[in-house]
Each structure stands twice: as C-alpha cells, then as structure tokens.
Amino acid sequence: MTKRFLSEHNVDFEERNINQNPEYVAYLKEKGFQAVPVVEAPGHPAFYGFRPDQLMQFAG
C-alpha cells in the first residue's frame, strides 16, 4: 500500500526489499524497527507502516 500510494502521487522512491536483500534486516533492527515498510527521507523522521498522514508530506 505504501508503494502504491507513493507511485500514485508521483513520489520517487527506492525500494529495499528485505526478502531479496536480507542485510537490510540488520540495518532496520539497528535503527529500532521491527516491522515493515519503513520510510526514510532526508529531513524527516523515519516511520514504519502504511501512514497516509505521514506520506502526504512527500506528495508535494
């Protein structure tokens, strides 16, 4: 749902799939996340889950 939201709002993003790149699991755990998706963007606090309220800030 997060990818779909970003795509529908023409927001560029980079997907890091933990199934294809298991090294990202360790990275996310180090950051304190225990669920996906995780959204990180420069200048914004990272968050996890489908959060339309948070995602709207990228849909300029």
mmCIF file as Biopython writes it, N, C-alpha, C and O atoms, coordinates in Angstrom:
data_model
#
loop_
_atom_site.group_PDB
_atom_site.id
_atom_site.type_symbol
_atom_site.label_atom_id
_atom_site.label_alt_id
_atom_site.label_comp_id
_atom_site.label_asym_id
_atom_site.label_entity_id
_atom_site.label_seq_id
_atom_site.pdbx_PDB_ins_code
_atom_site.Cartn_x
_atom_site.Cartn_y
_atom_site.Cartn_z
_atom_site.occupancy
_atom_site.B_iso_or_equiv
_atom_site.auth_seq_id
_atom_site.auth_asym_id
_atom_site.pdbx_PDB_model_num
ATOM 1   N N  . MET A ? 1  ? 0.813  -1.191  0.000  1.0 0.0 1  A 1 
ATOM 2   C CA . MET A ? 1  ? 0.000  0.000   0.000  1.0 0.0 1  A 1 
ATOM 3   C C  . MET A ? 1  ? 0.860  1.260   0.000  1.0 0.0 1  A 1 
ATOM 4   O O  . MET A ? 1  ? 0.500  2.258   -0.624 1.0 0.0 1  A 1 
ATOM 5   N N  . THR A ? 2  ? 1.989  1.216   0.695  1.0 0.0 2  A 1 
ATOM 6   C CA . THR A ? 2  ? 2.876  2.376   0.729  1.0 0.0 2  A 1 
ATOM 7   C C  . THR A ? 2  ? 3.459  2.642   -0.650 1.0 0.0 2  A 1 
ATOM 8   O O  . THR A ? 2  ? 3.475  3.785   -1.108 1.0 0.0 2  A 1 
ATOM 9   N N  . LYS A ? 3  ? 3.938  1.597   -1.315 1.0 0.0 3  A 1 
ATOM 10  C CA . LYS A ? 3  ? 4.485  1.762   -2.672 1.0 0.0 3  A 1 
ATOM 11  C C  . LYS A ? 3  ? 3.421  2.297   -3.613 1.0 0.0 3  A 1 
ATOM 12  O O  . LYS A ? 3  ? 3.688  3.185   -4.422 1.0 0.0 3  A 1 
ATOM 13  N N  . ARG A ? 4  ? 2.238  1.765   -3.509 1.0 0.0 4  A 1 
ATOM 14  C CA . ARG A ? 4  ? 1.145  2.204   -4.377 1.0 0.0 4  A 1 
ATOM 15  C C  . ARG A ? 4  ? 0.827  3.680   -4.141 1.0 0.0 4  A 1 
ATOM 16  O O  . ARG A ? 4  ? 0.654  4.444   -5.091 1.0 0.0 4  A 1 
ATOM 17  N N  . PHE A ? 5  ? 0.751  4.074   -2.872 1.0 0.0 5  A 1 
ATOM 18  C CA . PHE A ? 5  ? 0.472  5.465   -2.534 1.0 0.0 5  A 1 
ATOM 19  C C  . PHE A ? 5  ? 1.532  6.379   -3.137 1.0 0.0 5  A 1 
ATOM 20  O O  . PHE A ? 5  ? 1.205  7.377   -3.779 1.0 0.0 5  A 1 
ATOM 21  N N  . LEU A ? 6  ? 2.798  6.040   -2.929 1.0 0.0 6  A 1 
ATOM 22  C CA . LEU A ? 6  ? 3.879  6.876   -3.450 1.0 0.0 6  A 1 
ATOM 23  C C  . LEU A ? 6  ? 3.840  6.946   -4.971 1.0 0.0 6  A 1 
ATOM 24  O O  . LEU A ? 6  ? 4.020  8.018   -5.548 1.0 0.0 6  A 1 
ATOM 25  N N  . SER A ? 7  ? 3.609  5.820   -5.617 1.0 0.0 7  A 1 
ATOM 26  C CA . SER A ? 7  ? 3.529  5.798   -7.083 1.0 0.0 7  A 1 
ATOM 27  C C  . SER A ? 7  ? 2.359  6.637   -7.583 1.0 0.0 7  A 1 
ATOM 28  O O  . SER A ? 7  ? 2.509  7.415   -8.526 1.0 0.0 7  A 1 
ATOM 29  N N  . GLU A ? 8  ? 1.204  6.483   -6.961 1.0 0.0 8  A 1 
ATOM 30  C CA . GLU A ? 8  ? 0.015  7.228   -7.386 1.0 0.0 8  A 1 
ATOM 31  C C  . GLU A ? 8  ? 0.173  8.734   -7.194 1.0 0.0 8  A 1 
ATOM 32  O O  . GLU A ? 8  ? -0.482 9.526   -7.874 1.0 0.0 8  A 1 
ATOM 33  N N  . HIS A ? 9  ? 1.043  9.123   -6.267 1.0 0.0 9  A 1 
ATOM 34  C CA . HIS A ? 9  ? 1.274  10.542  -6.010 1.0 0.0 9  A 1 
ATOM 35  C C  . HIS A ? 9  ? 2.585  11.028  -6.647 1.0 0.0 9  A 1 
ATOM 36  O O  . HIS A ? 9  ? 3.095  12.096  -6.307 1.0 0.0 9  A 1 
ATOM 37  N N  . ASN A ? 10 ? 3.113  10.229  -7.570 1.0 0.0 10 A 1 
ATOM 38  C CA . ASN A ? 10 ? 4.322  10.593  -8.327 1.0 0.0 10 A 1 
ATOM 39  C C  . ASN A ? 10 ? 5.509  10.943  -7.439 1.0 0.0 10 A 1 
ATOM 40  O O  . ASN A ? 10 ? 6.247  11.889  -7.716 1.0 0.0 10 A 1 
ATOM 41  N N  . VAL A ? 11 ? 5.685  10.176  -6.377 1.0 0.0 11 A 1 
ATOM 42  C CA . VAL A ? 11 ? 6.808  10.366  -5.466 1.0 0.0 11 A 1 
ATOM 43  C C  . VAL A ? 11 ? 7.871  9.332   -5.813 1.0 0.0 11 A 1 
ATOM 44  O O  . VAL A ? 11 ? 7.606  8.131   -5.787 1.0 0.0 11 A 1 
ATOM 45  N N  . ASP A ? 12 ? 9.074  9.800   -6.136 1.0 0.0 12 A 1 
ATOM 46  C CA . ASP A ? 12 ? 10.176 8.880   -6.412 1.0 0.0 12 A 1 
ATOM 47  C C  . ASP A ? 12 ? 10.602 8.210   -5.109 1.0 0.0 12 A 1 
ATOM 48  O O  . ASP A ? 12 ? 10.637 8.845   -4.056 1.0 0.0 12 A 1 
ATOM 49  N N  . PHE A ? 13 ? 10.925 6.927   -5.191 1.0 0.0 13 A 1 
ATOM 50  C CA . PHE A ? 13 ? 11.383 6.211   -4.008 1.0 0.0 13 A 1 
ATOM 51  C C  . PHE A ? 13 ? 12.299 5.072   -4.418 1.0 0.0 13 A 1 
ATOM 52  O O  . PHE A ? 13 ? 12.299 4.624   -5.565 1.0 0.0 13 A 1 
ATOM 53  N N  . GLU A ? 14 ? 13.072 4.620   -3.456 1.0 0.0 14 A 1 
ATOM 54  C CA . GLU A ? 14 ? 13.955 3.469   -3.643 1.0 0.0 14 A 1 
ATOM 55  C C  . GLU A ? 14 ? 13.450 2.356   -2.739 1.0 0.0 14 A 1 
ATOM 56  O O  . GLU A ? 14 ? 13.336 2.532   -1.527 1.0 0.0 14 A 1 
ATOM 57  N N  . GLU A ? 15 ? 13.150 1.219   -3.332 1.0 0.0 15 A 1 
ATOM 58  C CA . GLU A ? 15 ? 12.681 0.077   -2.548 1.0 0.0 15 A 1 
ATOM 59  C C  . GLU A ? 15 ? 13.863 -0.779  -2.137 1.0 0.0 15 A 1 
ATOM 60  O O  . GLU A ? 15 ? 14.720 -1.109  -2.956 1.0 0.0 15 A 1 
ATOM 61  N N  . ARG A ? 16 ? 13.900 -1.133  -0.872 1.0 0.0 16 A 1 
ATOM 62  C CA . ARG A ? 16 ? 14.910 -2.058  -0.353 1.0 0.0 16 A 1 
ATOM 63  C C  . ARG A ? 16 ? 14.154 -3.249  0.227  1.0 0.0 16 A 1 
ATOM 64  O O  . ARG A ? 16 ? 13.639 -3.195  1.344  1.0 0.0 16 A 1 
ATOM 65  N N  . ASN A ? 17 ? 14.099 -4.304  -0.541 1.0 0.0 17 A 1 
ATOM 66  C CA . ASN A ? 17 ? 13.304 -5.477  -0.200 1.0 0.0 17 A 1 
ATOM 67  C C  . ASN A ? 17 ? 14.099 -6.393  0.724  1.0 0.0 17 A 1 
ATOM 68  O O  . ASN A ? 17 ? 15.171 -6.873  0.353  1.0 0.0 17 A 1 
ATOM 69  N N  . ILE A ? 18 ? 13.576 -6.637  1.926  1.0 0.0 18 A 1 
ATOM 70  C CA . ILE A ? 18 ? 14.307 -7.466  2.889  1.0 0.0 18 A 1 
ATOM 71  C C  . ILE A ? 18 ? 14.342 -8.935  2.485  1.0 0.0 18 A 1 
ATOM 72  O O  . ILE A ? 18 ? 15.198 -9.683  2.959  1.0 0.0 18 A 1 
ATOM 73  N N  . ASN A ? 19 ? 13.433 -9.358  1.624  1.0 0.0 19 A 1 
ATOM 74  C CA . ASN A ? 19 ? 13.470 -10.742 1.150  1.0 0.0 19 A 1 
ATOM 75  C C  . ASN A ? 19 ? 14.577 -10.939 0.127  1.0 0.0 19 A 1 
ATOM 76  O O  . ASN A ? 19 ? 15.190 -12.005 0.071  1.0 0.0 19 A 1 
ATOM 77  N N  . GLN A ? 20 ? 14.836 -9.929  -0.674 1.0 0.0 20 A 1 
ATOM 78  C CA . GLN A ? 20 ? 15.882 -10.010 -1.687 1.0 0.0 20 A 1 
ATOM 79  C C  . GLN A ? 20 ? 17.234 -9.557  -1.152 1.0 0.0 20 A 1 
ATOM 80  O O  . GLN A ? 20 ? 18.274 -9.962  -1.673 1.0 0.0 20 A 1 
ATOM 81  N N  . ASN A ? 21 ? 17.229 -8.727  -0.125 1.0 0.0 21 A 1 
ATOM 82  C CA . ASN A ? 21 ? 18.459 -8.180  0.461  1.0 0.0 21 A 1 
ATOM 83  C C  . ASN A ? 21 ? 18.396 -8.296  1.982  1.0 0.0 21 A 1 
ATOM 84  O O  . ASN A ? 21 ? 18.122 -7.312  2.668  1.0 0.0 21 A 1 
ATOM 85  N N  . PRO A ? 22 ? 18.649 -9.496  2.511  1.0 0.0 22 A 1 
ATOM 86  C CA . PRO A ? 22 ? 18.497 -9.713  3.955  1.0 0.0 22 A 1 
ATOM 87  C C  . PRO A ? 22 ? 19.385 -8.825  4.828  1.0 0.0 22 A 1 
ATOM 88  O O  . PRO A ? 22 ? 19.118 -8.673  6.020  1.0 0.0 22 A 1 
ATOM 89  N N  . GLU A ? 23 ? 20.438 -8.236  4.251  1.0 0.0 23 A 1 
ATOM 90  C CA . GLU A ? 23 ? 21.297 -7.358  5.050  1.0 0.0 23 A 1 
ATOM 91  C C  . GLU A ? 23 ? 20.524 -6.140  5.572  1.0 0.0 23 A 1 
ATOM 92  O O  . GLU A ? 23 ? 20.919 -5.534  6.568  1.0 0.0 23 A 1 
ATOM 93  N N  . TYR A ? 24 ? 19.442 -5.789  4.910  1.0 0.0 24 A 1 
ATOM 94  C CA . TYR A ? 24 ? 18.640 -4.659  5.372  1.0 0.0 24 A 1 
ATOM 95  C C  . TYR A ? 24 ? 17.908 -4.970  6.669  1.0 0.0 24 A 1 
ATOM 96  O O  . TYR A ? 24 ? 17.549 -4.051  7.405  1.0 0.0 24 A 1 
ATOM 97  N N  . VAL A ? 25 ? 17.681 -6.236  6.964  1.0 0.0 25 A 1 
ATOM 98  C CA . VAL A ? 25 ? 17.028 -6.607  8.227  1.0 0.0 25 A 1 
ATOM 99  C C  . VAL A ? 25 ? 17.881 -6.134  9.397  1.0 0.0 25 A 1 
ATOM 100 O O  . VAL A ? 25 ? 17.364 -5.536  10.341 1.0 0.0 25 A 1 
ATOM 101 N N  . ALA A ? 26 ? 19.174 -6.395  9.342  1.0 0.0 26 A 1 
ATOM 102 C CA . ALA A ? 26 ? 20.073 -5.964  10.413 1.0 0.0 26 A 1 
ATOM 103 C C  . ALA A ? 26 ? 20.084 -4.440  10.527 1.0 0.0 26 A 1 
ATOM 104 O O  . ALA A ? 26 ? 20.074 -3.899  11.633 1.0 0.0 26 A 1 
ATOM 105 N N  . TYR A ? 27 ? 20.104 -3.758  9.401  1.0 0.0 27 A 1 
ATOM 106 C CA . TYR A ? 27 ? 20.084 -2.292  9.394  1.0 0.0 27 A 1 
ATOM 107 C C  . TYR A ? 27 ? 18.824 -1.773  10.087 1.0 0.0 27 A 1 
ATOM 108 O O  . TYR A ? 27 ? 18.898 -0.879  10.930 1.0 0.0 27 A 1 
ATOM 109 N N  . LEU A ? 28 ? 17.673 -2.332  9.730  1.0 0.0 28 A 1 
ATOM 110 C CA . LEU A ? 28 ? 16.415 -1.879  10.323 1.0 0.0 28 A 1 
ATOM 111 C C  . LEU A ? 28 ? 16.359 -2.176  11.818 1.0 0.0 28 A 1 
ATOM 112 O O  . LEU A ? 28 ? 15.873 -1.358  12.599 1.0 0.0 28 A 1 
ATOM 113 N N  . LYS A ? 29 ? 16.855 -3.345  12.214 1.0 0.0 29 A 1 
ATOM 114 C CA . LYS A ? 29 ? 16.880 -3.689  13.637 1.0 0.0 29 A 1 
ATOM 115 C C  . LYS A ? 29 ? 17.778 -2.728  14.405 1.0 0.0 29 A 1 
ATOM 116 O O  . LYS A ? 29 ? 17.446 -2.320  15.518 1.0 0.0 29 A 1 
ATOM 117 N N  . GLU A ? 30 ? 18.926 -2.361  13.810 1.0 0.0 30 A 1 
ATOM 118 C CA . GLU A ? 30 ? 19.829 -1.399  14.452 1.0 0.0 30 A 1 
ATOM 119 C C  . GLU A ? 30 ? 19.144 -0.054  14.663 1.0 0.0 30 A 1 
ATOM 120 O O  . GLU A ? 30 ? 19.430 0.650   15.631 1.0 0.0 30 A 1 
ATOM 121 N N  . LYS A ? 31 ? 18.247 0.296   13.762 1.0 0.0 31 A 1 
ATOM 122 C CA . LYS A ? 31 ? 17.510 1.560   13.855 1.0 0.0 31 A 1 
ATOM 123 C C  . LYS A ? 31 ? 16.305 1.450   14.783 1.0 0.0 31 A 1 
ATOM 124 O O  . LYS A ? 31 ? 15.626 2.443   15.044 1.0 0.0 31 A 1 
ATOM 125 N N  . GLY A ? 32 ? 16.035 0.223   15.290 1.0 0.0 32 A 1 
ATOM 126 C CA . GLY A ? 32 ? 14.940 0.025   16.234 1.0 0.0 32 A 1 
ATOM 127 C C  . GLY A ? 32 ? 13.614 -0.384  15.618 1.0 0.0 32 A 1 
ATOM 128 O O  . GLY A ? 32 ? 12.600 -0.436  16.313 1.0 0.0 32 A 1 
ATOM 129 N N  . PHE A ? 33 ? 13.607 -0.674  14.322 1.0 0.0 33 A 1 
ATOM 130 C CA . PHE A ? 33 ? 12.361 -1.069  13.662 1.0 0.0 33 A 1 
ATOM 131 C C  . PHE A ? 33 ? 12.165 -2.572  13.749 1.0 0.0 33 A 1 
ATOM 132 O O  . PHE A ? 33 ? 13.120 -3.343  13.651 1.0 0.0 33 A 1 
ATOM 133 N N  . GLN A ? 34 ? 10.909 -2.980  13.935 1.0 0.0 34 A 1 
ATOM 134 C CA . GLN A ? 34 ? 10.573 -4.397  13.997 1.0 0.0 34 A 1 
ATOM 135 C C  . GLN A ? 34 ? 9.478  -4.761  13.014 1.0 0.0 34 A 1 
ATOM 136 O O  . GLN A ? 34 ? 8.987  -5.890  13.017 1.0 0.0 34 A 1 
ATOM 137 N N  . ALA A ? 35 ? 9.093  -3.813  12.174 1.0 0.0 35 A 1 
ATOM 138 C CA . ALA A ? 35 ? 8.037  -4.042  11.189 1.0 0.0 35 A 1 
ATOM 139 C C  . ALA A ? 35 ? 8.382  -3.271  9.919  1.0 0.0 35 A 1 
ATOM 140 O O  . ALA A ? 35 ? 9.173  -2.328  9.946  1.0 0.0 35 A 1 
ATOM 141 N N  . VAL A ? 36 ? 7.788  -3.678  8.831  1.0 0.0 36 A 1 
ATOM 142 C CA . VAL A ? 36 ? 7.969  -3.001  7.553  1.0 0.0 36 A 1 
ATOM 143 C C  . VAL A ? 36 ? 6.598  -2.647  6.992  1.0 0.0 36 A 1 
ATOM 144 O O  . VAL A ? 36 ? 5.611  -3.252  7.413  1.0 0.0 36 A 1 
ATOM 145 N N  . PRO A ? 37 ? 6.487  -1.727  6.093  1.0 0.0 37 A 1 
ATOM 146 C CA . PRO A ? 37 ? 7.568  -0.986  5.463  1.0 0.0 37 A 1 
ATOM 147 C C  . PRO A ? 37 ? 8.104  0.121   6.374  1.0 0.0 37 A 1 
ATOM 148 O O  . PRO A ? 37 ? 7.406  0.622   7.256  1.0 0.0 37 A 1 
ATOM 149 N N  . VAL A ? 38 ? 9.350  0.479   6.133  1.0 0.0 38 A 1 
ATOM 150 C CA . VAL A ? 38 ? 9.978  1.609   6.809  1.0 0.0 38 A 1 
ATOM 151 C C  . VAL A ? 38 ? 10.201 2.682   5.756  1.0 0.0 38 A 1 
ATOM 152 O O  . VAL A ? 38 ? 10.698 2.403   4.665  1.0 0.0 38 A 1 
ATOM 153 N N  . VAL A ? 39 ? 9.834  3.893   6.090  1.0 0.0 39 A 1 
ATOM 154 C CA . VAL A ? 39 ? 10.022 5.016   5.173  1.0 0.0 39 A 1 
ATOM 155 C C  . VAL A ? 39 ? 11.052 5.954   5.788  1.0 0.0 39 A 1 
ATOM 156 O O  . VAL A ? 39 ? 10.882 6.445   6.903  1.0 0.0 39 A 1 
ATOM 157 N N  . GLU A ? 40 ? 12.127 6.192   5.035  1.0 0.0 40 A 1 
ATOM 158 C CA . GLU A ? 40 ? 13.168 7.123   5.448  1.0 0.0 40 A 1 
ATOM 159 C C  . GLU A ? 40 ? 13.327 8.169   4.353  1.0 0.0 40 A 1 
ATOM 160 O O  . GLU A ? 40 ? 13.329 7.839   3.167  1.0 0.0 40 A 1 
ATOM 161 N N  . ALA A ? 41 ? 13.459 9.418   4.748  1.0 0.0 41 A 1 
ATOM 162 C CA . ALA A ? 41 ? 13.682 10.500  3.796  1.0 0.0 41 A 1 
ATOM 163 C C  . ALA A ? 41 ? 14.497 11.584  4.494  1.0 0.0 41 A 1 
ATOM 164 O O  . ALA A ? 41 ? 14.264 11.886  5.665  1.0 0.0 41 A 1 
ATOM 165 N N  . PRO A ? 42 ? 15.447 12.164  3.777  1.0 0.0 42 A 1 
ATOM 166 C CA . PRO A ? 42 ? 16.255 13.232  4.379  1.0 0.0 42 A 1 
ATOM 167 C C  . PRO A ? 42 ? 15.378 14.363  4.922  1.0 0.0 42 A 1 
ATOM 168 O O  . PRO A ? 42 ? 14.454 14.833  4.258  1.0 0.0 42 A 1 
ATOM 169 N N  . GLY A ? 43 ? 15.694 14.779  6.136  1.0 0.0 43 A 1 
ATOM 170 C CA . GLY A ? 43 ? 14.961 15.882  6.744  1.0 0.0 43 A 1 
ATOM 171 C C  . GLY A ? 43 ? 13.643 15.509  7.392  1.0 0.0 43 A 1 
ATOM 172 O O  . GLY A ? 43 ? 12.922 16.383  7.874  1.0 0.0 43 A 1 
ATOM 173 N N  . HIS A ? 44 ? 13.316 14.217  7.411  1.0 0.0 44 A 1 
ATOM 174 C CA . HIS A ? 44 ? 12.060 13.755  8.001  1.0 0.0 44 A 1 
ATOM 175 C C  . HIS A ? 44 ? 12.349 12.581  8.936  1.0 0.0 44 A 1 
ATOM 176 O O  . HIS A ? 44 ? 13.234 11.771  8.658  1.0 0.0 44 A 1 
ATOM 177 N N  . PRO A ? 45 ? 11.612 12.485  10.036 1.0 0.0 45 A 1 
ATOM 178 C CA . PRO A ? 45 ? 11.801 11.308  10.895 1.0 0.0 45 A 1 
ATOM 179 C C  . PRO A ? 45 ? 11.318 10.039  10.186 1.0 0.0 45 A 1 
ATOM 180 O O  . PRO A ? 45 ? 10.299 10.052  9.495  1.0 0.0 45 A 1 
ATOM 181 N N  . ALA A ? 46 ? 12.050 8.965   10.365 1.0 0.0 46 A 1 
ATOM 182 C CA . ALA A ? 46 ? 11.662 7.682   9.768  1.0 0.0 46 A 1 
ATOM 183 C C  . ALA A ? 46 ? 10.434 7.139   10.491 1.0 0.0 46 A 1 
ATOM 184 O O  . ALA A ? 46 ? 10.223 7.404   11.675 1.0 0.0 46 A 1 
ATOM 185 N N  . PHE A ? 47 ? 9.627  6.372   9.754  1.0 0.0 47 A 1 
ATOM 186 C CA . PHE A ? 47 ? 8.448  5.748   10.351 1.0 0.0 47 A 1 
ATOM 187 C C  . PHE A ? 47 ? 8.190  4.427   9.648  1.0 0.0 47 A 1 
ATOM 188 O O  . PHE A ? 47 ? 8.750  4.155   8.586  1.0 0.0 47 A 1 
ATOM 189 N N  . TYR A ? 48 ? 7.337  3.609   10.249 1.0 0.0 48 A 1 
ATOM 190 C CA . TYR A ? 48 ? 7.006  2.318   9.642  1.0 0.0 48 A 1 
ATOM 191 C C  . TYR A ? 48 ? 5.502  2.199   9.482  1.0 0.0 48 A 1 
ATOM 192 O O  . TYR A ? 48 ? 4.727  2.912   10.119 1.0 0.0 48 A 1 
ATOM 193 N N  . GLY A ? 49 ? 5.112  1.277   8.613  1.0 0.0 49 A 1 
ATOM 194 C CA . GLY A ? 49 ? 3.696  1.026   8.376  1.0 0.0 49 A 1 
ATOM 195 C C  . GLY A ? 49 ? 3.130  1.921   7.290  1.0 0.0 49 A 1 
ATOM 196 O O  . GLY A ? 49 ? 3.794  2.844   6.817  1.0 0.0 49 A 1 
ATOM 197 N N  . PHE A ? 50 ? 1.902  1.639   6.903  1.0 0.0 50 A 1 
ATOM 198 C CA . PHE A ? 50 ? 1.213  2.463   5.918  1.0 0.0 50 A 1 
ATOM 199 C C  . PHE A ? 50 ? 0.605  3.647   6.642  1.0 0.0 50 A 1 
ATOM 200 O O  . PHE A ? 50 ? -0.380 3.501   7.365  1.0 0.0 50 A 1 
ATOM 201 N N  . ARG A ? 51 ? 1.186  4.812   6.449  1.0 0.0 51 A 1 
ATOM 202 C CA . ARG A ? 51 ? 0.774  6.028   7.157  1.0 0.0 51 A 1 
ATOM 203 C C  . ARG A ? 51 ? 0.473  7.143   6.158  1.0 0.0 51 A 1 
ATOM 204 O O  . ARG A ? 51 ? 1.327  7.994   5.909  1.0 0.0 51 A 1 
ATOM 205 N N  . PRO A ? 52 ? -0.731 7.149   5.582  1.0 0.0 52 A 1 
ATOM 206 C CA . PRO A ? 52 ? -1.067 8.188   4.605  1.0 0.0 52 A 1 
ATOM 207 C C  . PRO A ? 52 ? -0.852 9.601   5.143  1.0 0.0 52 A 1 
ATOM 208 O O  . PRO A ? 52 ? -0.459 10.498  4.397  1.0 0.0 52 A 1 
ATOM 209 N N  . ASP A ? 53 ? -1.110 9.799   6.431  1.0 0.0 53 A 1 
ATOM 210 C CA . ASP A ? 53 ? -0.914 11.123  7.021  1.0 0.0 53 A 1 
ATOM 211 C C  . ASP A ? 53 ? 0.542  11.557  6.930  1.0 0.0 53 A 1 
ATOM 212 O O  . ASP A ? 53 ? 0.827  12.730  6.690  1.0 0.0 53 A 1 
ATOM 213 N N  . GLN A ? 54 ? 1.464  10.620  7.120  1.0 0.0 54 A 1 
ATOM 214 C CA . GLN A ? 54 ? 2.890  10.922  7.010  1.0 0.0 54 A 1 
ATOM 215 C C  . GLN A ? 54 ? 3.341  10.983  5.550  1.0 0.0 54 A 1 
ATOM 216 O O  . GLN A ? 54 ? 4.154  11.830  5.180  1.0 0.0 54 A 1 
ATOM 217 N N  . LEU A ? 55 ? 2.816  10.094  4.737  1.0 0.0 55 A 1 
ATOM 218 C CA . LEU A ? 55 ? 3.219  10.029  3.331  1.0 0.0 55 A 1 
ATOM 219 C C  . LEU A ? 55 ? 2.816  11.277  2.554  1.0 0.0 55 A 1 
ATOM 220 O O  . LEU A ? 55 ? 3.479  11.639  1.582  1.0 0.0 55 A 1 
ATOM 221 N N  . MET A ? 56 ? 1.745  11.935  2.967  1.0 0.0 56 A 1 
ATOM 222 C CA . MET A ? 56 ? 1.277  13.128  2.258  1.0 0.0 56 A 1 
ATOM 223 C C  . MET A ? 56 ? 2.327  14.234  2.216  1.0 0.0 56 A 1 
ATOM 224 O O  . MET A ? 56 ? 2.324  15.056  1.299  1.0 0.0 56 A 1 
ATOM 225 N N  . GLN A ? 57 ? 3.217  14.261  3.193  1.0 0.0 57 A 1 
ATOM 226 C CA . GLN A ? 57 ? 4.243  15.302  3.194  1.0 0.0 57 A 1 
ATOM 227 C C  . GLN A ? 57 ? 5.214  15.162  2.018  1.0 0.0 57 A 1 
ATOM 228 O O  . GLN A ? 57 ? 5.919  16.113  1.684  1.0 0.0 57 A 1 
ATOM 229 N N  . PHE A ? 58 ? 5.254  13.992  1.395  1.0 0.0 58 A 1 
ATOM 230 C CA . PHE A ? 58 ? 6.131  13.771  0.243  1.0 0.0 58 A 1 
ATOM 231 C C  . PHE A ? 58 ? 5.396  13.975  -1.078 1.0 0.0 58 A 1 
ATOM 232 O O  . PHE A ? 58 ? 6.015  13.992  -2.142 1.0 0.0 58 A 1 
ATOM 233 N N  . ALA A ? 59 ? 4.098  14.125  -1.009 1.0 0.0 59 A 1 
ATOM 234 C CA . ALA A ? 59 ? 3.272  14.194  -2.221 1.0 0.0 59 A 1 
ATOM 235 C C  . ALA A ? 59 ? 3.035  15.634  -2.659 1.0 0.0 59 A 1 
ATOM 236 O O  . ALA A ? 59 ? 1.933  15.994  -3.072 1.0 0.0 59 A 1 
ATOM 237 N N  . GLY A ? 60 ? 4.092  16.464  -2.564 1.0 0.0 60 A 1 
ATOM 238 C CA . GLY A ? 60 ? 4.016  17.879  -2.895 1.0 0.0 60 A 1 
ATOM 239 C C  . GLY A ? 60 ? 3.293  18.141  -4.128 1.0 0.0 60 A 1 
ATOM 240 O O  . GLY A ? 60 ? 3.153  19.296  -4.528 1.0 0.0 60 A 1 
#
